[in-house]
């Protein structure tokens, strides 16, 4: 179904100071470690500010990484409400065929609420061990890996815990997560297409792999802010939002980073507790931030702790208790700024500086300066008035090609949709060097590539390395589920 637009309002009418939002945008764009992609701010049930940094766009699906977990936890809540799932039941009770294989008493004592709250008893993320040992049935691999402590006593951000929760939901409902959520959550919220990455067992991952729009994230956050009510209809069990956001096991120091204040305050059921409110989040900064004390939801695709620090420093002071008057000009200025957001394109000319060397560029085959890397080779071809860059991925095979054909047309960003949605910028920085950035538009990932005509070598490196593997052509949303 097509989504109806969220109610909108000028910031001032909802007590939001546009100058604070502008200060936040200034700080965001000045932070070298942050690459913003989108922002939506809801106050008192109205969308008061939204913007996408080109080449990202509102309708584009985006990989949510671990923000997917919050949708999985929501599915578990719905299954519990329907009497299909019991948070106090042993995990093994949902997989009786594994009974003979699971002998460790701690594994047998693991309850659904333990995997829902990252308290399986393991002290580490076991994802590589589990999927490496038993890729055909990761739940069995997880349960055969003895926990280090009693379930419920120790926190570890452990991907197979959420995978197991998702597997339980899919087993008791007889449906993939997206199909189960469609009539119960996605359609009532007005969320259109989404897609979810599957594993070799055919299950939607649950812990990661959901592709959705920023608008979908904002709607989920607003539903939680209203304790499961949407336009007067109860979609989630009353009190579930409080249960999901209540910290279950201490997380201080568990993430291993020094500057992780907002990860040290506890973890609920697939939601983190923040210094203000609570949130679902994903790698490289996918956020669903719910601030009940301010009646605010912030949905964004950015980076992590640095981004939250800027929210606390600049946005929180912008949320006042009363409507603001006489701010029409400031609201209009903010609206205009949000409409023209863009990521700075990579520098470079759209053609070689010396036209007589064009034949050298088209004849060259560029190979990596080092063995490791995401790109095996690159080549150039003339395409009318422009150029085409052909990248062959490291995983390319004759029976499974991994190749991108990218147009280099003028300045700014040039978008191509197939085989993976990309945007390219850059060009020739001198007579012997081509430097381009490739943004994979349905993910948070950017690839920087340089080709040198002098030695026919290329260098390629990720700004943020994909966590689901590096095939270039698979850096997109899986084929859609409606």
Secondary structure as the mmCIF struct_conf table of DSSP 4:
data_model
#
loop_
_struct_conf.conf_type_id
_struct_conf.id
_struct_conf.beg_label_comp_id
_struct_conf.beg_label_asym_id
_struct_conf.beg_label_seq_id
_struct_conf.end_label_comp_id
_struct_conf.end_label_asym_id
_struct_conf.end_label_seq_id
HELX_LH_PP_P HELX_LH_PP_P1 UNK A 2 UNK A 7
STRN STRN1 UNK A 8 UNK A 8
TURN_TY1_P TURN_TY1_P1 UNK A 11 UNK A 11
HELX_RH_3T_P HELX_RH_3T_P1 UNK A 12 UNK A 14
TURN_TY1_P TURN_TY1_P2 UNK A 15 UNK A 15
STRN STRN2 UNK A 16 UNK A 16
HELX_RH_AL_P HELX_RH_AL_P1 UNK A 18 UNK A 30
TURN_TY1_P TURN_TY1_P3 UNK A 32 UNK A 33
STRN STRN3 UNK A 38 UNK A 43
TURN_TY1_P TURN_TY1_P4 UNK A 44 UNK A 45
STRN STRN4 UNK A 46 UNK A 52
STRN STRN5 UNK A 54 UNK A 54
TURN_TY1_P TURN_TY1_P5 UNK A 55 UNK A 55
TURN_TY1_P TURN_TY1_P6 UNK A 58 UNK A 59
STRN STRN6 UNK A 62 UNK A 63
HELX_RH_3T_P HELX_RH_3T_P2 UNK A 65 UNK A 67
HELX_RH_AL_P HELX_RH_AL_P2 UNK A 68 UNK A 81
TURN_TY1_P TURN_TY1_P7 UNK A 82 UNK A 83
BEND BEND1 UNK A 84 UNK A 84
TURN_TY1_P TURN_TY1_P8 UNK A 87 UNK A 88
BEND BEND2 UNK A 89 UNK A 89
STRN STRN7 UNK A 90 UNK A 90
HELX_RH_3T_P HELX_RH_3T_P3 UNK A 91 UNK A 94
HELX_RH_3T_P HELX_RH_3T_P4 UNK A 96 UNK A 98
TURN_TY1_P TURN_TY1_P9 UNK A 99 UNK A 101
HELX_RH_AL_P HELX_RH_AL_P3 UNK A 105 UNK A 109
STRN STRN8 UNK A 111 UNK A 111
HELX_RH_AL_P HELX_RH_AL_P4 UNK A 112 UNK A 116
TURN_TY1_P TURN_TY1_P10 UNK A 117 UNK A 118
BEND BEND3 UNK A 120 UNK A 121
BEND BEND4 UNK A 123 UNK A 124
HELX_RH_AL_P HELX_RH_AL_P5 UNK A 127 UNK A 133
TURN_TY1_P TURN_TY1_P11 UNK A 135 UNK A 136
HELX_RH_AL_P HELX_RH_AL_P6 UNK A 138 UNK A 143
TURN_TY1_P TURN_TY1_P12 UNK A 144 UNK A 144
BEND BEND5 UNK A 145 UNK A 145
BEND BEND6 UNK A 148 UNK A 149
TURN_TY1_P TURN_TY1_P13 UNK A 151 UNK A 152
BEND BEND7 UNK A 153 UNK A 153
HELX_RH_AL_P HELX_RH_AL_P7 UNK A 159 UNK A 173
TURN_TY1_P TURN_TY1_P14 UNK A 174 UNK A 174
BEND BEND8 UNK A 175 UNK A 175
HELX_RH_AL_P HELX_RH_AL_P8 UNK A 177 UNK A 181
HELX_RH_PI_P HELX_RH_PI_P1 UNK A 182 UNK A 186
HELX_RH_AL_P HELX_RH_AL_P9 UNK A 187 UNK A 189
TURN_TY1_P TURN_TY1_P15 UNK A 190 UNK A 190
STRN STRN9 UNK A 194 UNK A 194
STRN STRN10 UNK A 195 UNK A 196
STRN STRN11 UNK A 198 UNK A 198
TURN_TY1_P TURN_TY1_P16 UNK A 200 UNK A 201
BEND BEND9 UNK A 202 UNK A 202
STRN STRN12 UNK A 204 UNK A 204
BEND BEND10 UNK A 206 UNK A 208
STRN STRN13 UNK A 210 UNK A 212
HELX_RH_AL_P HELX_RH_AL_P10 UNK A 214 UNK A 225
TURN_TY1_P TURN_TY1_P17 UNK A 226 UNK A 228
STRN STRN14 UNK A 229 UNK A 230
TURN_TY1_P TURN_TY1_P18 UNK A 231 UNK A 232
STRN STRN15 UNK A 233 UNK A 234
BEND BEND11 UNK A 236 UNK A 236
TURN_TY1_P TURN_TY1_P19 UNK A 238 UNK A 239
HELX_RH_AL_P HELX_RH_AL_P11 UNK A 240 UNK A 245
BEND BEND12 UNK A 246 UNK A 246
STRN STRN16 UNK A 249 UNK A 249
TURN_TY1_P TURN_TY1_P20 UNK A 252 UNK A 255
BEND BEND13 UNK A 258 UNK A 259
HELX_RH_3T_P HELX_RH_3T_P5 UNK A 261 UNK A 263
BEND BEND14 UNK A 264 UNK A 265
STRN STRN17 UNK A 267 UNK A 267
BEND BEND15 UNK A 269 UNK A 270
STRN STRN18 UNK A 272 UNK A 273
BEND BEND16 UNK A 275 UNK A 277
STRN STRN19 UNK A 278 UNK A 282
TURN_TY1_P TURN_TY1_P21 UNK A 283 UNK A 285
STRN STRN20 UNK A 286 UNK A 291
HELX_RH_3T_P HELX_RH_3T_P6 UNK A 292 UNK A 294
TURN_TY1_P TURN_TY1_P22 UNK A 295 UNK A 295
STRN STRN21 UNK A 296 UNK A 301
BEND BEND17 UNK A 302 UNK A 302
BEND BEND18 UNK A 304 UNK A 304
HELX_RH_AL_P HELX_RH_AL_P12 UNK A 305 UNK A 310
HELX_RH_PI_P HELX_RH_PI_P2 UNK A 311 UNK A 315
HELX_RH_3T_P HELX_RH_3T_P7 UNK A 316 UNK A 318
STRN STRN22 UNK A 319 UNK A 319
BEND BEND19 UNK A 321 UNK A 322
BEND BEND20 UNK A 326 UNK A 326
HELX_RH_AL_P HELX_RH_AL_P13 UNK A 328 UNK A 339
TURN_TY1_P TURN_TY1_P23 UNK A 340 UNK A 340
STRN STRN23 UNK A 342 UNK A 342
HELX_LH_PP_P HELX_LH_PP_P2 UNK A 343 UNK A 347
STRN STRN24 UNK A 349 UNK A 349
BEND BEND21 UNK A 350 UNK A 351
BEND BEND22 UNK A 353 UNK A 354
HELX_RH_3T_P HELX_RH_3T_P8 UNK A 355 UNK A 357
HELX_RH_AL_P HELX_RH_AL_P14 UNK A 358 UNK A 363
STRN STRN25 UNK A 365 UNK A 368
BEND BEND23 UNK A 369 UNK A 371
BEND BEND24 UNK A 373 UNK A 374
STRN STRN26 UNK A 375 UNK A 383
TURN_TY1_P TURN_TY1_P24 UNK A 384 UNK A 385
STRN STRN27 UNK A 386 UNK A 393
TURN_TY1_P TURN_TY1_P25 UNK A 394 UNK A 395
STRN STRN28 UNK A 397 UNK A 397
TURN_TY1_P TURN_TY1_P26 UNK A 398 UNK A 399
STRN STRN29 UNK A 400 UNK A 400
STRN STRN30 UNK A 403 UNK A 408
BEND BEND25 UNK A 410 UNK A 412
STRN STRN31 UNK A 414 UNK A 416
BEND BEND26 UNK A 418 UNK A 420
STRN STRN32 UNK A 422 UNK A 430
TURN_TY1_P TURN_TY1_P27 UNK A 431 UNK A 432
STRN STRN33 UNK A 433 UNK A 440
TURN_TY1_P TURN_TY1_P28 UNK A 441 UNK A 442
BEND BEND27 UNK A 443 UNK A 444
STRN STRN34 UNK A 446 UNK A 452
TURN_TY1_P TURN_TY1_P29 UNK A 453 UNK A 456
STRN STRN35 UNK A 457 UNK A 462
BEND BEND28 UNK A 463 UNK A 464
BEND BEND29 UNK A 467 UNK A 468
HELX_RH_3T_P HELX_RH_3T_P9 UNK A 472 UNK A 474
BEND BEND30 UNK A 476 UNK A 476
HELX_LH_PP_P HELX_LH_PP_P3 UNK A 477 UNK A 478
BEND BEND31 UNK A 479 UNK A 479
HELX_LH_PP_P HELX_LH_PP_P4 UNK A 480 UNK A 480
STRN STRN36 UNK A 481 UNK A 481
#
